[in-house]
Amino acid sequence: MSRFHQDFSAIFDIRYLIFDVRTTNHELRTTILGVKHRMMKVTVLTLFPEMFAPLQESILKRAQEAGLVKIHLVDFRDYAASKHKNVDDVPYGGGAGMLLKPEPIFAAIRDLPQPEGKRRVILTSPQGNVFHQAKAEEWFEQDELVFICGHYEGFDERIRELADEEVSIGDYVLTGGELAAMVMIDAVVRLIPGVLGEDTSAQEDSHSISLLEYPQYTRPADFEGRQVPEVLLSGHHARIKQWRRKESLRRTFLRRPDLIKAVTFGVDDYPLLEELLLEHEEIAEWQVLWKHLCPRPKRRRKSLKNPEGKQSQELPLRELEVSEIDI
Ligand code: ADE
């Protein structure tokens, strides 16, 4: 490894002594107290390594200390060949601003250690595909992520060929890719088992299940007259579960209706959806999405008094076969 590669902390070096870090089947693994864990490597090519100080706080700091992730910062200015370490230059053809030059970034990428497993190189740019939870989950399968942080007014087009993909964190322009890289690193690292308190926490994310999270409360039950909903104090688990599902649906319909299309509605949702329809008439436009849930057709009962079967009785909900759905 060259002198240009900076590791985050001395703690990390100490960890090498305490825990046995080894490579098995091209996968980085770390053994913590006898239990093997996968270790993800994240490499960031940036002109501003100091900007990544927030990754040394809180959960990400603990994840690094536990050997679940190794974050490696590379200042690609160190790879600039010129005496003044220039990393940018004026655009051919004229125009405002300076562009990142290809040579330092190519040299920095070429100097990275051989990948030990699956590696993805990501270029941060407002022109890329927009990052989302599914992308974080896809990258979580990789052994190493390499982020190239664009900066200044842009970069030489040839830099694009170094990347497997170009990713934006949203339709706005930042001063550079560092904040974007940090956002994406955080979203991926928290998926690694052991990084969050419980392994299940990440799986229950609102965006993973395409519903926004229901409102949550903690003590006191009455804060300056603002009451916690009664049902949450009831201890009635089934009712609480139902209330939470309904509130998640409500929030998603009202705040992020674009997510609703990905929701799988089950029979138990039907009464909740009926209630929500009465409470928010704008929800009606999405009714087609739960068309496959419908009350069974009314059954006519024939009897001596009613030989034509005129009385009807509504039967419980059923889910229609796909072939029965008229979309
Ligand atoms: N660099 C500048 N703006 C960006 C954005 N929105 N996403 C990723 N990288 C960027």
Residues whose N, C-alpha, C, O or C-beta is under 5 A from the ligand:
A	BS01	ADE	T124 S125 P126 V167 S168 I169 G170 Y172 V173 L174 T175 G176 G177 A180
